[in-house]
Amino acid sequence: MPPGGDPVPLPAAGSADTLLAWRDALDAGCLEVHRPGCTTITLSPRSPAGTFTPAQAWRLHRAVVDRLRTLLVPERERRTYRTPWGPVTVLAVPVEPHRAKTGCLRLEERDAVGELTDADVVLPVQLRRWELGLPPRPCLVCDAPAKRCIALRRHSWQSVVAVARLRHARAFDGPPDPAPPLPADAPTPCQAAIRQEPS
């Protein structure tokens, strides 16, 4: 079962605005979850849509949510959504933004579970790694800054998926579950637009 909360309604299938509509719906969800005196965080997949089976994706996401909750005080509000790129959880935690961002960075850098996750501080302010004097987040495939690899399309979609599946297997101490085969054609817009940028 998902970690809780009702999913955001999915826009009409085939709509050119589906991904953008989901982004807008999640932005609205962040505003609904946010509480005074809290910092709101989003936990989302870092790997492309279709990388994992639904069971694998939810297993990874549950582990991410549980680990962040051990790094920060219990949340005041939490909502989880099913999105085209995988589970996304929004949490409002009663800590100041810099402490929340530090917890997010510790989560992302702890192990393979964190490496496969984007943990972002979104409200009341967005905080970036450079604002804390930290270097850009490295690419999943190589050690170069992830944003640069994405902008230059240095790695194929298939290679990113392959690396993500290996890390998932490493995170859960066993061979990966059967995963859907890689498509022979180009990724869909949802796959191509998956966020891999640094926090």
Sequence and secondary structure as in RCSB ss.txt:
>XXXX:A:sequence
MPPGGDPVPLPAAGSADTLLAWRDALDAGCLEVHRPGCTTITLSPRSPAGTFTPAQAWRLHRAVVDRLRTLLVPE
RERRTYRTPWGPVTVLAVPVEPHRAKTGCLRLEERDAVGELTDADVVLPVQLRRWELGLPPRPCLVCDAPAKRCI
ALRRHSWQSVVAVARLRHARAFDGPPDPAPPLPADAPTPCQAAIRQEPS
>XXXX:A:secstr
  SSS       TT TTHHHHHHHHHHHHHHHH  TT EEEEEEE S TTSS HHHHHHHHHHHHHHHHHHS   
SEEEEEEETTEEEEEEEESS HHHHHHHHHHHHHHSHHHHTEEEEEEES    GGGGT    B SSSSSBHHHHH
HHT S HHHHHHHHHHHHHHHTTS         SS   HHHHT   S  
